[in-house]
Amino acid sequence: MPRAAVVYRKDQPMKIEEISLRPVGEHEVLVQIAACGVCHSDLSALNEFFACPTPVILGHEAAGIVQSVGSAVSAFAPGDAVLAAWSPACGHCRFCKRGRPQLCNLADDPGSRANDRVSAGGQTVTQFLGVGGFCEQTILADNALVKIDPTMPLDRAALLGCAVITGYGAVRYAAQVRAGDEVGVFGCGGIGLNIIQGARLQGASLIVAIDLDDTKLEMARRIGATHTLRGDAPDLHKTLRGMTRERAGLDFAFDAVGSVEIARVGFLAIAKGGEVILVGLAHQKDKLSISQIAAVTQEKVVRGTTNGSTDTWKTVPELIRLYQDHKLMLDELVSRTYALDDVNQAMDDLRSGRNARGVVVMG
């Protein structure tokens, strides 16, 4: 029987359990998981930031090999290499038809159809974000999977499922950064680092990384930041403006942390016509206050992006090509790999900020 890391109580470590899988449905795929990235969203579920019933299997940056498919599945076959898409797309709602699958109605509750596939000890176990990738084998919906190049290392492909596609997409598709633009990135975790390298790939002339951790700032330089700043520096928005051409301000400020205070500082730091791109999630009770007059008279914009505003099925192959052409840095992002038995250590290392990205590799 396959094993999985099951959360029974959010204040307790995950327990490695043997799991049972029900038969594969007609629009489902049985996947042998090879690797799963450790994302801050998984930690947020443990911290009660996300409403998530228990027992639950966390993990949503998952890649693996198809074992079998349901009777109505035509896009996948046994032996295919696949990446889980935590933001599924139905293909027929108003958002999918307009080319915005990241806003698909299914993405509002990607786990809604993932509550009866897995059980442990006779108890039904939920799959976090419809994936539940901290396991050796699982069932996934066919509209929540991307077929990938079989030569792509699966422990690197897993990162494309969230951190990389979100960060890269926030730059290329949400902000549409152009060569010569000046950007600031608040927060140099997994997503922030990929915003930085997305800006590098788009040809931004100034890429300022802002964080409270000097180790992360050094990593940001290796990934592509042209300058770094401590997040606790006084008058941060004035310093950022002073680094730009004519001291006019940034073209784009990315909040990869999820903080209304950071978003406010970003709003002060951007130039006329600039944009604050909200990538990280602040608590739903937190409200952002900005100057309406500045927004109108200076045409400043504050807006959010989910999944990097990408079409996952088009962007993942694009990212793989960039990696294969030695332009997208994935190897450098992986600070450490873990066995499934060490998943609690992986979460502890994430919590302490030790890793740019940790990856759980199945045996």
C-alpha positions in Angstrom: 0.0 0.0 0.0 1.2 3.5 -0.7 2.2 5.8 2.2 1.4 9.4 2.8 2.0 12.1 5.4 -1.3 12.7 7.1 -2.2 15.7 9.2 -4.7 14.7 11.9 -4.3 17.8 14.1 -2.8 21.0 13.0 -0.8 21.5 16.2 0.8 18.0 15.8 3.4 16.6 13.4 2.3 14.8 10.3 2.0 11.0 10.6 3.3 8.7 7.9 0.5 6.3 7.2 -0.4 3.6 4.7 -3.3 4.9 2.6 -6.1 3.3 0.5 -7.3 4.7 -2.8 -10.8 4.2 -4.1 -11.1 3.1 -7.8 -10.2 5.7 -10.4 -13.2 7.7 -11.7 -13.8 8.3 -15.4 -12.2 11.7 -15.4 -9.4 10.8 -13.0 -5.8 9.6 -13.2 -3.7 7.4 -10.9 -0.3 9.0 -10.4 2.9 7.6 -8.8 4.3 10.7 -7.1 8.0 11.2 -7.6 8.6 14.5 -5.9 6.7 17.3 -4.1 7.9 20.8 -3.3 7.4 22.2 0.2 5.5 25.5 -0.1 4.6 28.2 2.4 0.9 27.5 1.5 1.3 24.1 3.1 2.6 25.8 6.2 -0.3 28.2 6.1 -2.8 25.3 6.2 -1.1 24.1 9.4 -1.2 27.6 10.8 -5.0 27.8 10.2 -4.5 30.6 7.6 -6.3 28.4 5.1 -9.6 26.7 6.1 -8.7 23.1 5.6 -10.5 20.1 7.2 -8.5 17.3 8.8 -7.3 14.7 8.3 -5.6 16.1 5.3 -2.5 15.3 3.1 -0.6 18.5 2.3 1.7 19.3 -0.6 0.6 20.7 -4.0 3.9 21.1 -6.0 3.8 17.5 -7.2 5.2 15.7 -10.2 5.0 12.0 -11.1 4.2 9.2 -13.5 0.8 8.1 -14.7 -0.1 4.6 -13.7 -3.6 4.3 -15.0 -6.4 6.5 -16.3 -10.2 6.6 -16.1 -12.5 5.6 -18.9 -13.2 9.1 -20.1 -9.5 10.3 -20.1 -7.9 10.8 -23.5 -5.1 13.3 -22.8 -3.0 11.0 -20.6 -1.7 7.4 -20.8 0.3 5.1 -18.4 3.9 6.1 -18.4 3.3 9.9 -19.0 5.3 12.3 -16.9 2.9 14.8 -15.3 2.8 17.9 -13.1 -0.1 18.6 -10.8 -2.0 21.8 -11.4 -3.5 23.0 -8.0 -5.6 25.5 -10.0 -7.7 23.3 -12.3 -9.5 24.5 -15.4 -12.9 23.3 -16.7 -12.4 24.8 -20.1 -16.0 26.1 -20.5 -16.7 28.7 -17.9 -16.6 32.4 -18.8 -13.1 32.8 -17.5 -11.6 29.8 -19.3 -13.3 31.0 -22.5 -11.7 34.4 -22.1 -8.2 32.8 -21.8 -8.0 33.3 -18.0 -8.0 29.7 -16.7 -6.4 30.8 -13.5 -9.8 32.3 -12.6 -11.7 29.2 -13.5 -14.7 28.6 -11.2 -13.1 25.2 -10.2 -10.2 27.1 -8.8 -12.4 28.7 -6.2 -12.5 25.4 -4.4 -10.0 23.0 -6.1 -10.4 20.5 -3.3 -14.2 20.2 -3.5 -13.9 17.0 -5.6 -11.0 15.6 -3.7 -12.6 14.5 -0.5 -13.3 10.9 -1.1 -10.3 9.5 -3.1 -8.1 8.7 -0.2 -8.6 7.0 3.2 -6.4 6.0 6.1 -7.4 3.6 8.8 -10.9 3.6 7.5 -11.1 7.4 7.7 -11.5 9.7 4.7 -8.5 12.0 4.1 -8.7 15.3 2.2 -6.2 16.3 -0.5 -5.0 19.8 0.1 -5.8 22.0 -2.9 -7.0 19.0 -4.7 -3.5 17.5 -4.9 -2.2 16.2 -1.5 1.3 15.5 -2.9 3.1 14.3 0.2 2.3 10.8 -0.7 3.7 7.9 -2.8 0.6 7.5 -5.0 -2.7 9.3 -5.4 -5.6 10.1 -7.7 -5.9 13.4 -9.4 -8.5 15.0 -11.7 -7.6 15.0 -15.4 -8.2 18.7 -15.6 -5.7 19.3 -12.8 -2.7 17.7 -14.6 -0.2 18.9 -17.2 1.7 16.4 -19.4 5.4 17.3 -19.4 8.6 16.4 -21.3 9.6 13.0 -20.1 13.3 14.1 -20.0 12.6 16.7 -17.4 13.9 15.7 -13.9 10.8 15.3 -11.8 12.3 16.7 -8.6 12.9 20.0 -10.6 9.6 19.8 -12.5 7.7 19.8 -9.2 8.8 23.3 -8.5 7.0 24.5 -11.6 3.7 23.7 -10.0 3.5 26.7 -7.7 6.6 28.8 -6.7 8.1 29.1 -10.2 5.0 29.6 -12.3 3.5 32.1 -9.8 6.7 34.2 -9.5 7.6 34.1 -13.2 4.0 34.6 -14.3 3.6 37.6 -12.0 6.3 39.3 -13.9 5.7 38.1 -17.5 1.9 37.9 -17.6 0.4 39.9 -14.7 2.8 42.9 -14.7 4.1 42.4 -18.3 7.5 43.8 -17.3 9.4 45.0 -20.3 13.2 45.4 -20.9 14.5 48.4 -19.0 11.8 48.5 -16.4 12.7 49.0 -12.8 11.2 46.7 -10.2 11.3 46.0 -6.5 10.6 42.6 -4.9 9.5 42.4 -1.3 10.2 39.0 0.1 12.8 36.6 -1.2 11.3 33.2 -0.4 10.3 30.6 -3.1 8.0 32.9 -4.9 10.0 36.1 -4.5 13.1 34.5 -5.9 11.2 33.5 -9.0 9.8 37.0 -9.4 13.4 38.1 -9.4 14.5 35.7 -12.0 11.4 36.4 -14.0 12.4 40.1 -14.0 15.9 39.1 -15.1 14.5 37.0 -17.9 12.3 40.0 -19.0 15.3 42.3 -19.1 14.5 44.6 -16.2 17.3 47.1 -15.7 16.9 47.5 -11.9 15.8 44.6 -9.7 15.9 45.4 -6.0 15.4 42.5 -3.6 14.0 43.4 -0.2 14.1 41.0 2.8 15.0 40.8 6.5 17.2 37.7 6.0 20.7 38.4 4.7 21.1 34.8 3.5 18.0 35.2 1.3 19.3 38.5 0.0 22.5 36.8 -1.1 20.5 34.1 -2.8 18.5 36.9 -4.5 21.7 38.3 -6.0 22.6 34.9 -7.4 19.2 34.5 -9.0 19.3 37.9 -10.7 18.8 40.9 -8.3 20.9 43.9 -9.2 20.6 45.4 -5.7 19.5 44.3 -2.3 18.0 46.2 0.7 17.1 45.2 4.2 13.4 45.4 4.8 13.9 47.2 8.1 15.8 50.1 6.6 14.4 53.5 7.5 12.3 55.4 4.9 12.4 52.4 2.6 10.2 53.9 0.0 12.4 56.9 -0.3 15.5 54.8 -0.6 13.8 52.8 -3.4 12.8 55.9 -5.3 16.3 57.2 -5.0 17.7 54.2 -6.8 15.5 54.7 -9.9 16.0 56.9 -12.9 15.3 60.6 -12.1 14.4 59.3 -8.7 10.9 58.9 -10.1 10.1 55.6 -8.5 9.7 51.9 -9.5 7.7 50.7 -12.4 6.6 47.7 -10.5 6.6 46.7 -6.8 5.9 43.1 -6.1 4.6 42.0 -2.6 5.6 38.4 -2.3 5.0 38.3 1.4 1.4 39.1 1.8 1.4 42.3 3.9 -0.8 45.4 3.7 2.1 47.4 5.1 4.4 46.2 2.4 1.8 47.0 -0.2 1.5 50.5 1.2 5.2 51.0 1.1 5.2 49.7 -2.5 2.5 52.1 -3.4 4.7 55.0 -2.1 7.7 53.6 -3.9 6.3 53.3 -7.4 6.4 56.0 -10.0 3.5 57.7 -11.7 1.8 55.1 -13.8 3.5 52.3 -11.7 1.9 49.2 -10.3 1.9 47.3 -7.1 1.4 43.6 -7.8 0.0 41.6 -4.9 1.3 38.0 -5.0 1.5 36.9 -1.4 -1.7 36.5 0.7 -2.4 38.8 3.6 -5.0 37.7 6.2 -8.6 38.3 5.0 -9.2 40.7 7.9 -6.3 42.9 6.8 -7.4 46.0 4.8 -5.1 48.0 2.5 -5.4 51.8 2.8 -3.9 54.0 0.0 -4.3 57.5 -1.3 -7.2 57.7 -3.7 -6.0 61.0 -5.0 -2.5 59.6 -5.8 -4.2 56.6 -7.5 -6.2 59.0 -9.7 -3.8 61.9 -10.4 -0.7 59.7 -10.7 -2.4 56.7 -12.3 -1.0 54.3 -9.8 -2.4 50.8 -9.8 -2.7 48.1 -7.1 -3.8 44.7 -8.2 -3.5 41.0 -7.5 -2.5 38.0 -9.4 -3.2 34.3 -8.7 -1.0 31.5 -10.1 0.9 34.3 -11.9 -2.1 35.0 -14.2 -0.9 32.1 -16.3 -2.4 29.5 -18.4 -0.7 26.6 -16.7 -0.9 24.3 -19.7 0.9 26.7 -21.9 3.3 28.2 -19.4 4.7 24.9 -17.9 6.2 23.8 -21.3 7.6 27.4 -21.7 9.3 27.1 -18.3 10.7 23.7 -19.1 12.3 25.0 -22.3 13.8 27.9 -20.4 15.3 25.4 -17.9 16.6 23.2 -20.7 18.2 26.2 -22.3 20.0 27.0 -19.0 18.1 30.3 -18.6 15.7 29.3 -15.8 17.5 28.5 -12.5 15.9 25.6 -10.8 18.8 23.6 -9.5 20.0 26.6 -7.5 16.6 26.9 -5.8 16.6 23.5 -4.2 18.3 23.9 -0.9 17.7 20.4 0.3 15.8 17.2 -0.6 13.9 15.0 2.0 12.6 11.5 2.2 8.8 11.2 2.9 9.7 10.0 6.4 11.5 13.4 7.0 8.6 15.6 5.8 8.1 17.1 9.3 11.8 18.3 9.2 11.1 19.8 5.8 8.2 21.8 7.3 10.3 22.9 10.2 13.1 24.1 7.9 10.5 26.0 5.9 9.1 27.6 9.0 12.6 28.7 10.1 13.4 30.1 6.7 16.4 27.8 6.1 15.6 26.8 2.5 14.9 28.6 -0.7 13.0 25.5 -1.6 12.8 22.0 0.0 11.7 19.1 -2.1 10.3 15.8 -0.7 11.5 12.9 -3.0 9.6 9.6 -2.7 11.6 6.5 -2.4 
